[in-house]
Amino acid sequence: MPRRTTPQQLDLFGPPHGAGPMPTPHWRSLPDETQATLTGLMVRLILDHADGADSRRKEAGHDA
């Protein structure tokens, strides 16, 4: 029986199986508004992640 692999994040949003890989659009080919929106979302994601890591570090130090 073939082994099932865990899907990767890009697999979840890609074309259906057998359709081949979907090329990633080049950043400069995206409209300015889309670039600005994506940049804002990426910044928020990074800052939220950093805040979460910082609070976990503080909690670990407090409990120790």
TORNU-62124 format. One record per atom (N, C-alpha, C): y, z, x; residue number from 1; atom name. Coordinates in steps of 0.001 Angstrom, whole numbers. Layout:
<mitis>
<<Y; Z; X>; NUM; 'CA'>
...
</mitis>
This chain:
<mitis>
<<-1170; 0; 849>; 1; 'N'>
<<0; 0; 0>; 1; 'CA'>
<<1239; 0; 899>; 1; 'C'>
<<2228; -879; 647>; 2; 'N'>
<<3413; -928; 1500>; 2; 'CA'>
<<4249; 342; 1351>; 2; 'C'>
<<4839; 727; 2445>; 3; 'N'>
<<5671; 1923; 2465>; 3; 'CA'>
<<7037; 1616; 1851>; 3; 'C'>
<<7493; 2482; 970>; 4; 'N'>
<<8812; 2304; 361>; 4; 'CA'>
<<9871; 2840; 1304>; 4; 'C'>
<<10918; 2078; 1483>; 5; 'N'>
<<12005; 2536; 2333>; 5; 'CA'>
<<13106; 3118; 1459>; 5; 'C'>
<<13838; 4033; 2017>; 6; 'N'>
<<14975; 4613; 1308>; 6; 'CA'>
<<16101; 3597; 1301>; 6; 'C'>
<<16691; 3335; 123>; 7; 'N'>
<<17778; 2356; 87>; 7; 'CA'>
<<18993; 2868; 846>; 7; 'C'>
<<19675; 1963; 1489>; 8; 'N'>
<<20913; 2284; 2169>; 8; 'CA'>
<<22057; 2120; 1165>; 8; 'C'>
<<23212; 2720; 1446>; 9; 'N'>
<<24325; 2667; 514>; 9; 'CA'>
<<24703; 1226; 194>; 9; 'C'>
<<24749; 370; 1211>; 10; 'N'>
<<25125; -1017; 955>; 10; 'CA'>
<<24098; -1724; 78>; 10; 'C'>
<<22826; -1304; 150>; 11; 'N'>
<<21796; -1896; -692>; 11; 'CA'>
<<22068; -1613; -2170>; 11; 'C'>
<<22678; -475; -2458>; 12; 'N'>
<<22916; -87; -3839>; 12; 'CA'>
<<23964; -966; -4514>; 12; 'C'>
<<24861; -1561; -3737>; 13; 'N'>
<<25932; -2352; -4309>; 13; 'CA'>
<<25816; -3836; -3976>; 13; 'C'>
<<24743; -4223; -3338>; 14; 'N'>
<<24550; -5601; -2936>; 14; 'CA'>
<<23949; -6442; -4039>; 14; 'C'>
<<23686; -7688; -3731>; 15; 'N'>
<<23076; -8586; -4711>; 15; 'CA'>
<<21633; -8158; -4974>; 15; 'C'>
<<21050; -8610; -6077>; 16; 'N'>
<<19658; -8264; -6383>; 16; 'CA'>
<<18719; -8742; -5275>; 16; 'C'>
<<17548; -8124; -5191>; 17; 'N'>
<<16568; -8491; -4166>; 17; 'CA'>
<<16261; -9979; -4223>; 17; 'C'>
<<16173; -10578; -3057>; 18; 'N'>
<<15848; -11987; -2958>; 18; 'CA'>
<<17072; -12894; -2981>; 18; 'C'>
<<18252; -12328; -3280>; 19; 'N'>
<<19452; -13161; -3349>; 19; 'CA'>
<<20090; -13348; -1980>; 19; 'C'>
<<19628; -12614; -979>; 20; 'N'>
<<20186; -12733; 366>; 20; 'CA'>
<<21356; -11785; 552>; 20; 'C'>
<<21754; -11598; 1790>; 21; 'N'>
<<22855; -10662; 2046>; 21; 'CA'>
<<24193; -11205; 1569>; 21; 'C'>
<<25030; -10295; 1117>; 22; 'N'>
<<26365; -10684; 655>; 22; 'CA'>
<<27335; -10425; 1802>; 22; 'C'>
<<28083; -11435; 2223>; 23; 'N'>
<<28994; -11222; 3360>; 23; 'CA'>
<<30125; -10267; 2988>; 23; 'C'>
<<30522; -9442; 3938>; 24; 'N'>
<<31643; -8531; 3743>; 24; 'CA'>
<<32939; -9316; 3923>; 24; 'C'>
<<33897; -9163; 2992>; 25; 'N'>
<<35146; -9920; 3142>; 25; 'CA'>
<<35936; -9424; 4357>; 25; 'C'>
<<36628; -10332; 4997>; 26; 'N'>
<<37477; -9966; 6119>; 26; 'CA'>
<<38694; -9220; 5586>; 26; 'C'>
<<39088; -8176; 6306>; 27; 'N'>
<<40189; -7317; 5869>; 27; 'CA'>
<<41448; -8131; 5571>; 27; 'C'>
<<41789; -9043; 6459>; 28; 'N'>
<<43026; -9820; 6296>; 28; 'CA'>
<<42967; -10786; 5109>; 28; 'C'>
<<41764; -11096; 4634>; 29; 'N'>
<<41665; -12011; 3497>; 29; 'CA'>
<<41864; -11286; 2162>; 29; 'C'>
<<41881; -9938; 2198>; 30; 'N'>
<<42097; -9177; 971>; 30; 'CA'>
<<43584; -9184; 618>; 30; 'C'>
<<43906; -9171; -672>; 31; 'N'>
<<45320; -9109; -1071>; 31; 'CA'>
<<45971; -7819; -552>; 31; 'C'>
<<47279; -7854; -325>; 32; 'N'>
<<48010; -6697; 202>; 32; 'CA'>
<<47802; -5451; -655>; 32; 'C'>
<<47828; -5616; -1967>; 33; 'N'>
<<47653; -4476; -2876>; 33; 'CA'>
<<46265; -3849; -2699>; 33; 'C'>
<<45253; -4678; -2519>; 34; 'N'>
<<43896; -4179; -2310>; 34; 'CA'>
<<43795; -3446; -982>; 34; 'C'>
<<44404; -3986; 63>; 35; 'N'>
<<44405; -3313; 1366>; 35; 'CA'>
<<45068; -1942; 1262>; 35; 'C'>
<<46206; -1874; 565>; 36; 'N'>
<<46923; -611; 417>; 36; 'CA'>
<<46093; 398; -375>; 36; 'C'>
<<45451; -56; -1442>; 37; 'N'>
<<44620; 839; -2249>; 37; 'CA'>
<<43447; 1361; -1440>; 37; 'C'>
<<42769; 474; -732>; 38; 'N'>
<<41622; 897; 78>; 38; 'CA'>
<<42036; 1839; 1202>; 38; 'C'>
<<43175; 1576; 1822>; 39; 'N'>
<<43666; 2448; 2884>; 39; 'CA'>
<<43940; 3838; 2335>; 39; 'C'>
<<44590; 3912; 1182>; 40; 'N'>
<<44861; 5210; 556>; 40; 'CA'>
<<43578; 5962; 209>; 40; 'C'>
<<42594; 5246; -317>; 41; 'N'>
<<41322; 5879; -656>; 41; 'CA'>
<<40585; 6370; 588>; 41; 'C'>
<<40629; 5579; 1660>; 42; 'N'>
<<39958; 5983; 2902>; 42; 'CA'>
<<40635; 7211; 3504>; 42; 'C'>
<<41966; 7252; 3469>; 43; 'N'>
<<42698; 8412; 3991>; 43; 'CA'>
<<42339; 9654; 3186>; 43; 'C'>
<<42322; 9518; 1867>; 44; 'N'>
<<41975; 10661; 1012>; 44; 'CA'>
<<40551; 11146; 1275>; 44; 'C'>
<<39636; 10212; 1442>; 45; 'N'>
<<38255; 10568; 1732>; 45; 'CA'>
<<38145; 11332; 3053>; 45; 'C'>
<<38828; 10841; 4079>; 46; 'N'>
<<38787; 11497; 5399>; 46; 'CA'>
<<39414; 12887; 5316>; 46; 'C'>
<<40567; 13006; 4659>; 47; 'N'>
<<41226; 14309; 4550>; 47; 'CA'>
<<40410; 15288; 3716>; 47; 'C'>
<<39832; 14824; 2610>; 48; 'N'>
<<38978; 15692; 1796>; 48; 'CA'>
<<37768; 16156; 2592>; 48; 'C'>
<<37201; 15268; 3367>; 49; 'N'>
<<36052; 15620; 4201>; 49; 'CA'>
<<36458; 16648; 5254>; 49; 'C'>
<<37607; 16432; 5877>; 50; 'N'>
<<38081; 17377; 6895>; 50; 'CA'>
<<38363; 18739; 6275>; 50; 'C'>
<<38960; 18769; 5088>; 51; 'N'>
<<39222; 20040; 4412>; 51; 'CA'>
<<37922; 20758; 4094>; 51; 'C'>
<<36915; 20020; 3658>; 52; 'N'>
<<35613; 20623; 3350>; 52; 'CA'>
<<34957; 21172; 4593>; 52; 'C'>
<<35020; 20451; 5686>; 53; 'N'>
<<34414; 20913; 6941>; 53; 'CA'>
<<35155; 22136; 7441>; 53; 'C'>
<<36480; 22156; 7296>; 54; 'N'>
<<37277; 23284; 7747>; 54; 'CA'>
<<36960; 24530; 6925>; 54; 'C'>
<<36841; 24385; 5603>; 55; 'N'>
<<36544; 25549; 4764>; 55; 'CA'>
<<35131; 26066; 5020>; 55; 'C'>
<<34191; 25162; 5288>; 56; 'N'>
<<32817; 25615; 5602>; 56; 'CA'>
<<32821; 26376; 6910>; 56; 'C'>
<<33608; 25920; 7871>; 57; 'N'>
<<33684; 26588; 9171>; 57; 'CA'>
<<34289; 27985; 8996>; 57; 'C'>
<<35340; 28102; 8174>; 58; 'N'>
<<35972; 29394; 7915>; 58; 'CA'>
<<34998; 30337; 7215>; 58; 'C'>
<<34253; 29826; 6227>; 59; 'N'>
<<33294; 30657; 5519>; 59; 'CA'>
<<32206; 31146; 6445>; 59; 'C'>
<<31721; 30278; 7313>; 60; 'N'>
<<30673; 30673; 8268>; 60; 'CA'>
<<31198; 31737; 9210>; 60; 'C'>
<<32428; 31598; 9673>; 61; 'N'>
<<33009; 32586; 10568>; 61; 'CA'>
<<33238; 33911; 9868>; 61; 'C'>
<<33585; 33860; 8579>; 62; 'N'>
<<33840; 35067; 7812>; 62; 'CA'>
<<32552; 35852; 7562>; 62; 'C'>
<<31465; 35107; 7276>; 63; 'N'>
<<30179; 35752; 6978>; 63; 'CA'>
<<29489; 36276; 8222>; 63; 'C'>
<<29820; 35732; 9384>; 64; 'N'>
<<29103; 36098; 10607>; 64; 'CA'>
<<29518; 37450; 11125>; 64; 'C'>
</mitis>
